[in-house]
Amino acid sequence: FDAAQESIEFSPAGADFAAKIDSVMNEFVGMVRTVGTLISHESFKEYTQPLINGRQDAVEVSEGFDIVGLIDENDDYNEKVDAIKVAFELHFSEVVEYVKVFE
């Protein structure tokens, strides 16, 4: 409460808090992006380059799916992210209206 302005001030501001929520969602996708693939790891060689007739040929193993692309293009994920943003905005505006009761 700011007595000089006679109003309740939110900290952080709604826009700043919403930006942080958005940042957290983007960091989730970024975290998935930074995890290296295990396919080419030496520990998994026996599974990715099996012995066939006593030989272990150097097989070209693809990296697999683009997991970040799968997340970014996933309608269900995007709908949930959008729903979180809408719910935050709705609830924050309700709080602002409720605070007016005390001003």
GULOTOR-933437 format. One line per 8 residues: number of its first residue (from 1); their letters; for each residue x, y, z of N, C-alpha, C. Coordinates in steps of 0.05 Angstrom, whole numbers, padded with zeros to 5 digits. Atoms other than C-alpha are relative to their C-alpha. Last residue first. Layout:
% GULOTOR-933437
NUM) a) X Y Z X Y Z X Y Z; ...
***
This chain:
% GULOTOR-933437
103) efvkvyev) -00012 -00027 00006 -00183 00036 -00042 -00020 00022 00006; -00014 -00010 -00023 -00204 -00029 -00008 00012 00028 -00004; 00018 00000 -00023 -00258 -00049 -00058 00013 00013 00024; 00015 -00026 00001 -00212 -00029 -00115 -00020 00002 00024; -00015 -00020 -00015 -00168 -00087 -00094 -00014 00027 00001; 00004 00005 -00029 -00222 -00136 -00117 00015 00021 00017; 00027 -00009 -00006 -00221 -00106 -00188 -00006 -00003 00030; 00000 -00029 00002 -00146 -00114 -00192 -00027 00011 00007
95) vesfhlef) -00014 -00010 -00024 -00151 -00185 -00166 00000 00031 -00001; 00019 00004 -00023 -00203 -00202 -00219 00012 00011 00026; 00020 -00022 00003 -00157 -00172 -00273 -00020 -00002 00023; -00014 -00025 -00008 -00101 -00218 -00248 -00020 00023 -00001; -00002 -00001 -00029 -00148 -00278 -00251 00014 00026 00010; 00027 -00001 -00012 -00168 -00265 -00323 00002 00003 00031; 00011 -00027 00005 -00097 -00250 -00346 -00027 00004 00013; -00015 -00020 -00016 -00071 -00312 -00312 -00011 00027 -00004
87) avkiadvk) 00009 00003 -00028 -00126 -00356 -00340 00015 00020 00017; 00026 -00012 -00002 -00112 -00329 -00411 -00010 -00001 00029; -00002 -00029 00004 -00038 -00344 -00405 -00027 00014 00004; -00013 -00011 -00024 -00049 -00413 -00376 00002 00030 -00002; 00020 00000 -00022 -00100 -00428 -00431 00013 00010 00026; 00019 -00022 00004 -00050 -00407 -00484 -00020 00002 00022; -00015 -00024 -00005 00002 -00455 -00456 -00018 00025 -00003; -00003 -00002 -00029 -00050 -00510 -00453 00016 00025 00007
79) enyddned) 00026 -00008 -00012 -00072 -00497 -00525 00003 00003 00030; 00004 -00029 00005 00001 -00498 -00548 -00026 00010 00012; -00019 -00016 -00016 00013 -00565 -00514 -00005 00030 -00004; 00008 00003 -00028 -00050 -00596 -00544 00018 00017 00018; 00023 -00017 -00006 -00035 -00568 -00613 -00008 -00001 00029; 00021 00016 -00014 00034 -00598 -00615 -00023 00018 00008; 00022 00005 00019 00076 -00561 -00667 -00023 -00015 00013; 00010 -00025 00011 00124 -00530 -00617 -00024 -00003 -00018
71) ilgvidfg) 00013 -00015 -00021 00130 -00595 -00578 -00012 00026 -00012; 00024 00015 -00009 00143 -00639 -00639 -00015 00016 00022; 00020 -00004 00020 00191 -00587 -00667 -00026 -00014 00008; 00009 -00028 -00003 00229 -00588 -00602 -00022 00006 -00020; 00018 -00002 -00023 00232 -00664 -00604 -00011 00028 00004; -00006 -00027 -00009 00260 -00665 -00675 -00019 00005 00023; 00019 -00022 00002 00252 -00740 -00682 00012 00026 00009; 00028 00004 -00008 00309 -00789 -00691 -00017 00025 -00004
63) esvevadq) 00005 -00013 -00026 00383 -00772 -00691 -00029 -00004 00009; 00011 -00027 00001 00394 -00821 -00748 -00004 00010 00028; 00025 -00002 -00016 00440 -00880 -00739 -00010 00029 -00001; 00008 -00028 -00003 00492 -00892 -00792 -00027 00000 00013; 00025 -00006 00012 00516 -00963 -00779 -00006 00029 00004; 00005 -00027 -00007 00589 -00975 -00766 -00026 00009 -00015; -00003 -00020 00020 00588 -01050 -00773 -00007 00028 00011; 00015 -00024 -00009 00597 -01093 -00713 00006 00022 -00020
55) rgnilpqt) -00011 -00026 00008 00615 -01160 -00740 -00017 00022 00011; -00026 -00004 -00012 00604 -01229 -00708 00013 00027 -00008; -00019 00020 00010 00547 -01247 -00755 00029 00006 00010; 00014 00016 00019 00512 -01182 -00737 00020 -00019 -00013; -00016 00019 00014 00536 -01147 -00674 -00018 -00017 -00019; -00001 00027 -00010 00492 -01088 -00656 00019 -00018 -00017; -00017 00013 00020 00507 -01015 -00671 00004 -00029 00008; 00004 -00015 00024 00453 -00976 -00634 00016 -00011 -00024
47) yekfsehs) 00029 00000 00007 00445 -01025 -00577 -00005 00014 -00027; 00009 00028 00004 00518 -01043 -00567 -00029 -00002 -00008; -00010 00010 00026 00537 -00970 -00579 -00010 -00029 -00005; 00022 00012 00014 00494 -00946 -00521 00007 -00013 -00027; 00013 00020 -00017 00551 -00930 -00474 -00022 -00015 -00013; -00016 00025 00000 00589 -00895 -00530 -00013 -00022 00016; -00016 00003 -00024 00535 -00841 -00537 00013 -00028 00000; -00028 00001 00008 00510 -00833 -00609 00019 -00004 00024
39) iltgvtrv) -00005 00020 00021 00439 -00851 -00593 00029 -00003 -00006; -00015 00022 -00012 00438 -00812 -00527 00007 -00021 -00021; 00011 00027 00007 00418 -00747 -00560 00017 -00022 00013; -00011 00014 00023 00438 -00684 -00525 -00012 -00027 -00004; -00006 00028 -00007 00392 -00648 -00477 00010 -00014 -00026; -00028 00003 -00008 00397 -00575 -00496 00008 -00028 00007; -00019 -00005 00022 00333 -00573 -00537 00029 -00006 00008; 00002 00024 00017 00291 -00603 -00481 00020 00002 -00023
31) mgvfenmv) -00012 00022 -00014 00315 -00548 -00436 00000 -00026 -00016; -00029 -00004 00002 00298 -00495 -00488 00015 -00022 00014; -00007 00009 00027 00227 -00522 -00492 00030 00002 -00004; 00006 00029 00001 00220 -00516 -00417 00008 -00011 -00027; -00024 00014 -00012 00255 -00448 -00419 -00004 -00030 00000; -00021 00001 00020 00200 -00423 -00466 00025 -00014 00010; 00009 00019 00020 00147 -00441 -00415 00020 -00003 -00023; -00002 00027 -00012 00186 -00407 -00360 -00009 -00021 -00021
23) sdikaafd) -00028 00008 00000 00194 -00345 -00403 00005 -00028 00010; -00007 00006 00028 00120 -00341 -00416 00028 -00009 -00002; 00013 00025 00006 00108 -00344 -00341 00006 -00009 -00028; -00016 00021 -00014 00160 -00290 -00331 -00012 -00027 -00005; -00024 00004 00016 00126 -00246 -00383 00017 -00022 00012; 00008 00015 00024 00060 -00255 -00347 00024 -00006 -00018; 00005 00027 -00009 00093 -00232 -00282 -00008 -00018 -00023; -00026 00012 -00006 00122 -00171 -00316 -00003 -00029 00009
15) agapsfei) -00014 00005 00026 00055 -00154 -00348 00027 -00013 00005; 00012 00023 00014 00019 -00162 -00281 00014 -00007 -00026; 00024 -00008 00016 00067 -00116 -00245 -00010 -00024 -00015; -00005 -00014 00025 00115 -00150 -00197 -00026 00008 -00013; -00028 00005 00006 00097 -00123 -00148 00005 -00030 -00002; -00007 00028 00003 00026 -00097 -00147 00030 -00002 -00007; -00017 00005 00024 00012 -00028 -00120 00009 -00029 -00001; -00016 00024 -00003 -00045 -00014 -00074 00015 -00005 -00026
7) seqaadf) 00008 00023 00017 -00069 00057 -00077 00018 -00024 00006; 00024 00012 -00010 -00069 00119 -00034 -00010 -00022 -00018; 00018 00003 00023 -00015 00152 -00075 -00027 -00011 00007; -00002 -00025 00015 00024 00178 -00015 -00020 -00001 -00024; 00016 -00020 -00013 00000 00120 00028 00000 00026 -00015; -00016 -00025 00002 00028 00068 -00020 -00018 00022 00011; 00017 -00024 00000 00000 00000 00000 00018 00025 00000
***
